[in-house]
Every structure is written in C-alpha cells, then in structure tokens.
Amino acid sequence: FEFECCEGGIRVRNCSHAEPAEHEYHVTVDDGVPVACECPADAKYSSACKHRVAVAIRTPLLDAAATQAVADGGTVVSDGDAGESDECDCADLGDGFPCWECYRTGKRTLPE
C-alpha cells in the first residue's frame, strides 16, 4: 500500500495490482478511527475492509490525518486541540496514575 493524507482522511493505493490507480480509495478518519472507505468491500461487508485496517495499524497515519497544516506559512492546527485544557480527571484515579490519553500524549507519566 501507498498512503497519502487528504481532506478528511487518508488515500490508500493498492500497488500490488497491475493498475494501482484503479485501486485507490479514500479512507475517512474520524477522531483517530478509520470509519469508512470508498472501496466496494467496505460497502458490501459489515466489518472493516483491508484499507481501513491498513490505516488503523499505522499510528503515524492516524496522527497525520488528525493534523492539518496551513499552507500559507501559518500554524499547524490539530483537530484534537480545540477546547482542550490541561485539567483532566486523572487526579480521580488515585495512586498518581494518569489516564490513557494523558499518558499517550505525554502530559503525564507513570509514577515510579
């Protein structure tokens, strides 16, 4: 597969086909989850198609899909930054352990 960030998700091209351009599909990513694909298999079956799975297992792709760069020399805006504060419910967990989101984003570390 080849991947390219595009509006609303990731474009996935299956390069194992003789005509890769005819096997290129847009995978919609919503809140870090590949939720839909334009391919026939995604429409036909109830489970995720191989293109959605290919995007889902590549964390850097999901991170890139959530971040939009401004082309005019502006700033990088992350969809997840809107309205966020440094406050979290981690304090309610006890023993100083952070919630998964704070640990994953590096806001808090595990206690020693």
Phi and psi in degrees as a GROMACS rama.xvg file:
@    title "Ramachandran Plot"
@    xaxis  label "Phi"
@    yaxis  label "Psi"
@TYPE xy
-117.137  144.881  GLU-2
-125.243  146.11  PHE-3
-145.456  130.312  GLU-4
-68.9938  139.094  CYS-5
-147.827  173.739  CYS-6
-53.8295  117.544  GLU-7
82.053  5.51327  GLY-8
165.984  -141.619  GLY-9
-130.891  134.816  ILE-10
-91.5686  125.634  ARG-11
-113.277  127.103  VAL-12
-115.834  126.24  ARG-13
-88.967  98.6417  ASN-14
-79.513  -0.95891  CYS-15
-80.7388  -10.6792  SER-16
-83.7883  154.84  HIS-17
-63.5575  -31.5315  ALA-18
-120.064  77.0146  GLU-19
-56.4174  -34.5284  PRO-20
-63.7906  -22.8666  ALA-21
-86.0702  -2.32661  GLU-22
-128.009  55.2792  HIS-23
-122.576  127.727  GLU-24
-136.477  148.497  TYR-25
-90.9722  124.291  HIS-26
-103.605  119.568  VAL-27
-80.8954  128.545  THR-28
-112.804  124.872  VAL-29
-126.234  118.509  ASP-30
55.13  42.0187  ASP-31
79.6668  10.5259  GLY-32
-126.227  127.307  VAL-33
-71.1297  108.435  PRO-34
-101.554  -17.4163  VAL-35
-157.833  156.669  ALA-36
-141.189  149.479  CYS-37
-79.7902  -4.80969  GLU-38
-71.5327  156.037  CYS-39
-60.7696  -35.2266  PRO-40
-65.4764  -37.0325  ALA-41
-66.8256  -34.1804  ASP-42
-74.8571  -31.8046  ALA-43
-83.6512  -37.9612  LYS-44
-107.21  156.673  TYR-45
-81.0215  -21.0827  SER-46
-93.073  170.02  SER-47
-66.9347  140.469  ALA-48
-75.7711  171.647  CYS-49
-65.2302  -26.9241  LYS-50
-71.0733  -41.9507  HIS-51
-64.507  -40.8701  ARG-52
-64.8301  -41.8535  VAL-53
-59.9477  -38.2406  ALA-54
-72.9886  -42.1567  VAL-55
-60.7767  -33.61  ALA-56
-87.8246  3.2995  ILE-57
-116.262  89.4255  ARG-58
-53.8579  -41.9459  THR-59
-59.1741  -33.2174  PRO-60
-66.6889  -43.7617  LEU-61
-63.4252  -39.8897  LEU-62
-64.3757  -41.7575  ASP-63
-65.8822  -36.9372  ALA-64
-66.0646  -28.4942  ALA-65
-84.3589  -10.1651  ALA-66
-113.655  131.728  THR-67
-117.798  125.46  GLN-68
-90.4702  142.728  ALA-69
-89.1963  124.466  VAL-70
-76.2177  -14.6764  ALA-71
-91.2605  19.9919  ASP-72
86.8096  9.34505  GLY-73
-74.6957  -153.733  GLY-74
-101.983  162.403  THR-75
-85.9221  131.012  VAL-76
-117.561  128.409  VAL-77
-102.223  131.988  SER-78
-57.2718  -31.26  ASP-79
-76.7288  -9.64883  GLY-80
-84.1994  -15.0244  ASP-81
-64.5536  119.294  ALA-82
73.7347  8.67735  GLY-83
-75.9432  150.023  GLU-84
-128.612  169.635  SER-85
-78.2523  -10.844  ASP-86
-78.2987  143.821  GLU-87
-149.921  166.756  CYS-88
-85.7464  10.5354  ASP-89
-56.7486  -36.6031  CYS-90
-59.6872  -26.8126  ALA-91
-77.9526  -9.63661  ASP-92
-77.3678  -24.8734  LEU-93
82.5001  163.091  GLY-94
56.3328  14.7251  ASP-95
73.7837  10.979  GLY-96
-80.0204  137.766  PHE-97
-83.242  161.895  PRO-98
-72.916  166.097  CYS-99
-60.0127  -43.3838  TRP-100
-62.4063  -42.904  GLU-101
-66.7955  -38.2358  CYS-102
-67.2055  -45.8815  TYR-103
-62.2255  -39.4942  ARG-104
-87.878  -3.54975  THR-105
83.5863  8.15383  GLY-106
-68.6049  -32.661  LYS-107
-139.007  155.338  ARG-108
-116.662  167.265  THR-109
-71.5509  145.518  LEU-110
-69.3533  152.571  PRO-111
